[in-house]
Amino acid sequence: MLKAPSYVIISLVFFLLIGVGLAYSYFFYPNSHPVECVIKSYTNKDCPTCGFSRSFSYYTHFKFIEAEKFNPTSLPVFLFFLFQFLLRGTIAFYFFKTHKTFSPTHIKIELAISISLFLLAFLPIILKF
């Protein structure tokens, strides 16, 4: 039996988790989200991420103009998660198809790119808090 390295297992877990998040966004379209914003329910004020669920729903249906209306900072975050979903899926698929491991250099480069993209996507939101 083939034992996957930790890097591949972590990528597979993230692929599945992000996939569930994207599926949630697609199927709870866009005003039927069962999860309310906790911050807004306690403070009665919008938080920097209010509207993300509705925006993500519109993005998954390719309605970008409508999505921007709910939260203008949501597009970079959505693109980050979409990129991570595709990247993690590719990593897992490549390993299980070829049985080749990734070099430490490859992992470090991928990690640097992912961290940089995370900061680019989330920094505007972090600065609003």
Secondary structure as a PSIPRED ss2 file (coil, helix, strand):
# PSIPRED VFORMAT (PSIPRED V4.0)

   1 M C   1.000  0.000  0.000
   2 L C   1.000  0.000  0.000
   3 K C   1.000  0.000  0.000
   4 A C   1.000  0.000  0.000
   5 P C   1.000  0.000  0.000
   6 S H   0.000  1.000  0.000
   7 Y H   0.000  1.000  0.000
   8 V H   0.000  1.000  0.000
   9 I H   0.000  1.000  0.000
  10 I H   0.000  1.000  0.000
  11 S H   0.000  1.000  0.000
  12 L H   0.000  1.000  0.000
  13 V H   0.000  1.000  0.000
  14 F H   0.000  1.000  0.000
  15 F H   0.000  1.000  0.000
  16 L H   0.000  1.000  0.000
  17 L H   0.000  1.000  0.000
  18 I H   0.000  1.000  0.000
  19 G H   0.000  1.000  0.000
  20 V H   0.000  1.000  0.000
  21 G H   0.000  1.000  0.000
  22 L H   0.000  1.000  0.000
  23 A H   0.000  1.000  0.000
  24 Y H   0.000  1.000  0.000
  25 S H   0.000  1.000  0.000
  26 Y H   0.000  1.000  0.000
  27 F H   0.000  1.000  0.000
  28 F C   1.000  0.000  0.000
  29 Y C   1.000  0.000  0.000
  30 P C   1.000  0.000  0.000
  31 N C   1.000  0.000  0.000
  32 S C   1.000  0.000  0.000
  33 H C   1.000  0.000  0.000
  34 P C   1.000  0.000  0.000
  35 V C   1.000  0.000  0.000
  36 E C   1.000  0.000  0.000
  37 C C   1.000  0.000  0.000
  38 V H   0.000  1.000  0.000
  39 I H   0.000  1.000  0.000
  40 K H   0.000  1.000  0.000
  41 S H   0.000  1.000  0.000
  42 Y H   0.000  1.000  0.000
  43 T H   0.000  1.000  0.000
  44 N C   1.000  0.000  0.000
  45 K C   1.000  0.000  0.000
  46 D C   1.000  0.000  0.000
  47 C C   1.000  0.000  0.000
  48 P C   1.000  0.000  0.000
  49 T C   1.000  0.000  0.000
  50 C C   1.000  0.000  0.000
  51 G C   1.000  0.000  0.000
  52 F H   0.000  1.000  0.000
  53 S H   0.000  1.000  0.000
  54 R H   0.000  1.000  0.000
  55 S H   0.000  1.000  0.000
  56 F H   0.000  1.000  0.000
  57 S H   0.000  1.000  0.000
  58 Y H   0.000  1.000  0.000
  59 Y H   0.000  1.000  0.000
  60 T H   0.000  1.000  0.000
  61 H C   1.000  0.000  0.000
  62 F C   1.000  0.000  0.000
  63 K C   1.000  0.000  0.000
  64 F H   0.000  1.000  0.000
  65 I H   0.000  1.000  0.000
  66 E H   0.000  1.000  0.000
  67 A H   0.000  1.000  0.000
  68 E H   0.000  1.000  0.000
  69 K H   0.000  1.000  0.000
  70 F H   0.000  1.000  0.000
  71 N C   1.000  0.000  0.000
  72 P C   1.000  0.000  0.000
  73 T C   1.000  0.000  0.000
  74 S H   0.000  1.000  0.000
  75 L H   0.000  1.000  0.000
  76 P H   0.000  1.000  0.000
  77 V H   0.000  1.000  0.000
  78 F H   0.000  1.000  0.000
  79 L H   0.000  1.000  0.000
  80 F H   0.000  1.000  0.000
  81 F H   0.000  1.000  0.000
  82 L H   0.000  1.000  0.000
  83 F H   0.000  1.000  0.000
  84 Q H   0.000  1.000  0.000
  85 F H   0.000  1.000  0.000
  86 L H   0.000  1.000  0.000
  87 L H   0.000  1.000  0.000
  88 R H   0.000  1.000  0.000
  89 G H   0.000  1.000  0.000
  90 T H   0.000  1.000  0.000
  91 I H   0.000  1.000  0.000
  92 A H   0.000  1.000  0.000
  93 F H   0.000  1.000  0.000
  94 Y H   0.000  1.000  0.000
  95 F H   0.000  1.000  0.000
  96 F H   0.000  1.000  0.000
  97 K H   0.000  1.000  0.000
  98 T H   0.000  1.000  0.000
  99 H C   1.000  0.000  0.000
 100 K C   1.000  0.000  0.000
 101 T C   1.000  0.000  0.000
 102 F C   1.000  0.000  0.000
 103 S C   1.000  0.000  0.000
 104 P H   0.000  1.000  0.000
 105 T H   0.000  1.000  0.000
 106 H H   0.000  1.000  0.000
 107 I H   0.000  1.000  0.000
 108 K H   0.000  1.000  0.000
 109 I H   0.000  1.000  0.000
 110 E H   0.000  1.000  0.000
 111 L H   0.000  1.000  0.000
 112 A H   0.000  1.000  0.000
 113 I H   0.000  1.000  0.000
 114 S H   0.000  1.000  0.000
 115 I H   0.000  1.000  0.000
 116 S H   0.000  1.000  0.000
 117 L H   0.000  1.000  0.000
 118 F H   0.000  1.000  0.000
 119 L H   0.000  1.000  0.000
 120 L H   0.000  1.000  0.000
 121 A H   0.000  1.000  0.000
 122 F H   0.000  1.000  0.000
 123 L H   0.000  1.000  0.000
 124 P H   0.000  1.000  0.000
 125 I H   0.000  1.000  0.000
 126 I H   0.000  1.000  0.000
 127 L H   0.000  1.000  0.000
 128 K H   0.000  1.000  0.000
 129 F C   1.000  0.000  0.000
